[in-house]
Amino acid sequence: MVMTVERIQNRRHFKITKRVVAAIVIIGVLASILLVMHTSFLTWYLPRLGPANRAAVPYAHGQLTSFNPLVRAAAARGLGNIGPAAAVAAPELVNALHDNSPQVAAAAADALGRIQPPQQAVLDGLSRALDHNDGEVRRYAAVALSRYGPKAASTVPELAMKLEDKHMGYLAARALGEIGGPARDSIPQITELLSSTHWHVRSTSASALTNLVPLDDDTVSKLEVLLRDDNAHVRKVAERALLAISKQTSQPDEAQ
C-alpha cells in the first residue's frame, strides 16, 4: 500500500516537473522569437531614419548601447541619416569606433562623417580609426574625414601615412583633396597613385589633385597620360581635372 502511494506521488511529481520544463521551454522559445522579431524590426527601422525624424534621436541614441551589435550598427546608421540634429550622440559614436564589432565601428565612422559634429575630439577619433585593424573601418573613417573638408586639416599627417594602404589609400587621397591647401605636401604620394592598376584609384587620385593646385610639371604630365587611359571614366575625370587646373592656375595671371 505504501509503495502504491509513493508511486502515485512520484508520478504526480514527474508530471508536474514535465509540465514546468515544457513551460520553461515554451517561454524560452517565445522569448527568442520576440527577440529576433525585435532585432529584425530595429535593424530595418533605424537605418531608415532621416532628417525628418529628429524626434527619434533619443531612441536611436539609446540603442547604441544595445547588447546586439546588429542593433548598435543600425542605430549608428540611423543617427547618421538624421544628420547634424543627431550631434548629441557624437561622444557615444566616437566610443563606438572602438566597438568589438567592425560593423558597428564602420557605421559609427560613417555616421560621424554625416553628422559632422564640430568637435576636435571627433576628428581625433576618426584619425585614430584610420589605424583600425579592419579595412572597412579605415575606409569609412577616411570617407568621413573627406566630408569635413578643410575642417579636418589636423588629420593630414595621418591621412598622408595611409596613402600606401592598398585597401583605402585612394580614399585617403580623396580626403586630402577635400581638405585642400594644408594637404599639398602629399601631392607626390597622390601622384604615384595615378599609376595604379585599379581604375577607381586613378580616377579618385586625379580628382583629388584638382584641389591641390598649383601642381608641378611631372604631376600634370602624369594626369595627361590618363587622357589615353583604357577606362572611359578615368579619361573623363582626367580631362575635367586638367581643365580645372588650367583655369585655376591662369586666374592669377588674368588678375594681373
Secondary structure, DSSP 8 states (H G I E B T S, - for coil): -HHHHHHHHHHHHHHHHHHHHHHHHHHHHHHHHHHHHHHHHHHHHGGG--GGGGGGHHHHHHGGG-S-HHHHHHHHHHHHHH-GGGGGGHHHHHHHTT-SSHHHHHHHHHHHHHH--S-HHHHHHHHHHTT-SSHHHHHHHHHHHHHHGGGGGGGHHHHHHTTT-TTTHHHHHHHHHHH-GGGGGGHHHHHHGGG-SSHHHHHHHHHHHGGG-S--HHHHHHHHHGGG-SSHHHHHHHHHHHHHHHHHHHHHHHH-
